[in-house]
Amino acid sequence: MAIVIAGIAGGLIGWSFVDIQCTGDCGTPTGIGAVVGGTMAAAGVAVVAVLGLRAMGEWRRIQADAAAQAGDEPPSTSLRNPSA
């Protein structure tokens, strides 16, 4: 949802940025500005979201490994049969 909101905000910023600078018939340039702005903003937020989710996953894995070493929970939560 954050990526969509950032895309919309970036599109509005791109559209207004070109609209301020353009005089006369500006339909195509403002449309291009909206698409470029929306794409750049959505891509930026997507990168941050992926990095944040990867960091959270790594943090949880580290916590699970530490808990397994301390004996708080079993070392493996895999349902796979090791003899298979």
C-alpha positions in Angstrom: 0.0 0.0 0.0 2.9 2.4 0.8 4.3 1.8 -2.8 0.9 2.8 -4.3 0.6 5.9 -2.2 4.1 6.9 -3.0 3.4 6.4 -6.7 0.4 8.6 -6.5 2.2 11.3 -4.6 5.2 11.1 -7.0 2.8 11.4 -10.0 1.2 14.5 -8.5 4.6 16.0 -7.8 5.9 15.2 -11.3 2.7 16.6 -12.9 2.8 19.8 -10.9 6.5 20.3 -11.5 6.1 20.2 -15.2 2.8 22.1 -15.1 4.6 25.0 -13.3 7.3 25.3 -16.0 5.2 24.7 -19.1 3.2 27.3 -21.1 0.6 26.7 -23.7 -0.5 23.2 -24.6 1.1 21.0 -21.9 -0.9 17.8 -21.9 1.8 15.5 -23.1 4.7 16.9 -21.0 2.6 17.0 -17.8 1.5 13.4 -18.5 5.1 12.3 -19.0 6.1 14.2 -15.8 3.4 12.4 -13.8 4.4 9.0 -15.1 8.1 9.6 -14.5 7.5 11.1 -11.0 5.2 8.3 -10.0 7.5 5.6 -11.3 10.5 7.0 -9.5 8.7 7.5 -6.2 7.2 4.0 -6.3 10.5 2.4 -7.2 12.3 4.3 -4.3 9.7 3.2 -1.7 9.8 -0.3 -3.1 13.5 -0.5 -2.5 13.2 0.8 1.0 10.3 -1.7 1.7 12.3 -4.7 0.4 15.4 -3.7 2.4 13.3 -3.2 5.6 11.5 -6.6 5.2 14.8 -8.4 4.6 16.3 -6.8 7.7 13.3 -7.8 9.7 13.6 -11.4 8.5 17.3 -11.5 9.3 16.6 -10.1 12.7 14.0 -12.8 13.4 16.3 -15.5 12.2 19.1 -14.3 14.5 16.7 -14.2 17.5 15.5 -17.7 16.7 19.1 -19.0 16.4 19.9 -17.4 19.7 16.9 -18.9 21.4 17.7 -22.3 20.0 21.2 -22.1 21.4 19.9 -21.1 24.8 17.5 -24.1 24.8 14.4 -22.0 24.8 12.9 -23.7 21.7 13.8 -26.6 19.4 16.7 -25.8 17.0 14.7 -26.6 13.9 11.1 -25.9 13.1 11.2 -27.8 9.8 8.5 -30.3 9.1 10.7 -32.2 6.6 11.5 -35.8 7.5 15.3 -35.9 7.8 15.4 -39.6 6.7 13.6 -38.9 3.5 
